[in-house]
Amino acid sequence: MKINQYKTVYQIAFFPRLFPVNCYLVEEETELTLIDAGLPLSYKGIMEAANTIGKPITKMVLTHVHDDHVGALDQLKQMLPDVPVYVSKRDAKLMNGDRSLEEGEPNTPIRGGVPKKLLTRADVLMKEGDKIGSLLAIDTPGHTPGSMSFFDTRINAIIAGDAFQTKGGIAVAGQLRPFFPFPALATWNKELALKSAKKISDYGPSLLAIGHGQMIEEPKELLYKAIIEAEKKLA
């Protein structure tokens, strides 16, 4: 485990060299918001990081419901039973193992590891524009139908889940990187992922923080290149 900090954003990186899986703690004045819950044993590192920062976790927020983003959620909920869990209304279905599509959605199968034994359910169903402390919730579907990103309005940082990856080279969700193909293989709809990538870029973030790979400061040019590449491949 490795902790990397950018102002109010703390990245907790598990297995950063081999199979990077990231969780994030966003620091508020007196508390912390956890974004994503990593792998089953990630709860130890998450709690250790919170103790090091010296503030309590008061919210647990999910970018999307794949196994490598909810792995420690049950353990954390047992340890922090009064801390609410936030997830998009759409991805809340995946907590039940329900991969069925909704009316109007593209007819592409939901991919990736959807949890089969998850006990925890959402306390709060999020939608576009919701405020969670200093975070603004943004709909960024594509990797899953209900994927969301979170914009720290104080520092213009975006925690984007798997809307992008940086391990193996920066890429929009669904665009294969041979040295780390897993996010692409787990992406539901490439066209929607591209639209969401453009939406994220339009915020002009000072930081891109993602589920797999290193955070990128001032990512404007790299976001542009990744989006252009995805456009060409989908044309």
N, C-alpha and C positions, 0 to 999 in steps of 0.2 A: 504494500500500500504506500502511496505517495500523496502528499497534500500540496497542491499548488494554489496560490492566492492571487487574485486580481481585485484589489480594492475590497468590495463587499462580497465577492464571489469566491468561495473555496471549492476547488475541485478535489474530490477524493478519488484517486485513480487506483484501481485494482488491476494487477498484472499488466502494467503499462507497456511492457516490452513485447509480451507474447500475445495476449488477448485482452486488450484494454477495455475495461468496463468502468464508466465514470458515474459517480453520484455527485451532487452539489449541495453545499450549505450556503444559503444566502443570509448574510448578517443584517439584522435590523438593530434598532437601538438597544433593546433588552432581550431579544430572542433570535431564534434561527428558524428558517424555513428549509426543510429538506426537499430536494428535487430528485426523484427516482431512488430506488432502493436496491439496485444492483443484484448481486448474486446471493444465494442463501447465507453465506458466512459474512457478507458485507456488513451486517449489523454491528459486528465488533468494531470495525474500523470507523463506521459512521458515529457510533457512540464515543469512541476514543477522540475523534476529531472534534465533536461537539464539546467534550470535556476540556480539550485543549483550548478551544476558543473561549470557553467559560460562560456559555449562554445555553439556555434550554431550547430544545426543538419543540416548537409549538404548532407546526403545521407540516404535513407530509403531502407532497404534490407529485403527481405522475405526469410525465410527458406523454406516455402511452403504455399500453398493457401488453408487454412482451416479457417472457420469463427473465431476461437479463436486466430488466428494469423494475421488476417487482419481487425479485428473489428473496429479499430479506424483509418483505413487508409484514408477513405474519409475525416474525420474531420481534420486529420493532413495535408492532401494535400491541403485542403482549407486554412489552417493557414500558410502553407509553400509551396506555389504554385510553387516556383522555385527549390524546392528540388527534385531531380530525384528519382524515385522508381525503384529498381532493383529486378528482379525475374528470375528464370530459364525459358528458352524458353519453356520447357515442361509444367511447372505449369502455365504459362501465359494463357494457354487454360482454366484452371479452373477459372480464373477471369471472363470468359464469361459464367460460369456455365456449361461448356462442359466437361462431364464425359466420353466421348468416348475414347476408347483405340487406340493407334497407332500401326502400323504394327510392329510385332516382340515382342510386350509386352506380358507378361503373361496374360492369359484370366481370370483375377480375377477382380471383380468390384471395382471401386474407391469408397472408403467409406468416412465417415466423413461429416462434414458440409461444403459443397462447396457453396460459396456465390452466392446468387441469385440477390441481389440488389446492388452489388458493382459498383460504378461509376468510380473509379480510375483504370487506366491501367498502364502497365509497361512503363517506359521511356527507360530502358536498359534491354536487355535479356542476362542473364548470362550463362556462360558455365564453365566447369571444367578448373581450372587453371587461371581464371580471377583474377586480383588484384583489390580490392576495398580499397584504402588506405593501411593500414597494414594488411588487411585481404586477405587470399587466399580462393577462392571459390572451394569447393569440392563436386562433385556429390555423393549424398548418397540416392539414390532412395529406396523405400520400403514403407515408411509411405504414401507417395504419389509418383506418377511416377517421378516427377521432384523435389523431396526434395533435398535441398542442406545444407551443413554445412560450417562453416567459421572458418578458422584457423588464429589466431592472431600470426603472425610470430615473433613478438618481445618477446612474453612470452609463446609461445607454448600452448595457450589456444584454445579450440574448442567450438564454439557455435553450437550445433547440432540439434536445433529444437526438433522434436519428434522422432529422430532416437533412442534415449533412453528416459526413464523416470526415475525419482528417487522418486517421490511421490508414496507411497505404497510399496516401495522397488525397487531397481534398476532393470531395465528390458530392453531388446532389443525391439524395436517397434514390436507390434503384440503378445508379450507374456503377457498374462493376469495377472494383479495384482488385486485380488478381492476388495481390499480397495480403488483402483483407477483404474477402468477398462477402462476408456474412451479412452486413447491413443491406447490401443490394439484393441478396437472395431472399431476405425477409421483408422486402418492400411490397406493399399491396398494389399501388397504382403509380406508375412513373410520371404520367401526365400531370396528375394532381400534385405529386411531389415537386415537379418543376415549378408549378404555379406557387406553391408554398415557399420554395427557395427564393423566388423573385420577391415575394411578400416580405420575407425576412431581410433580404438585401435592401429593400426600400426603407427599412427603418434606419439604415446607416449605422449599424452597431459598432461600438468601440471594441467589443469583444464578442467572439463567437465561441460558445462553450457547448460541446456536443457529447454524445454518449460514448463515442469510441474514437480516441485520439486526443492529441494535445489541444488546448485552447489556443485561439489565434487572436492576437491583439491587432486592431485596425485592419480588419479582414476584407475591406472593400474590393481590392483588386483580385484577391483570390476567389471571393464570392462571384465576381463577374466572370472570371475564367471558368469556374465550375459550371455556372449557368449556361454560358455559351457552348461549352462542350456538351452538356445535356441536351440543349436545343438541337445541336447538329445530329446527335445520335437518335433523337426522336423524330427528326424531320423525315 
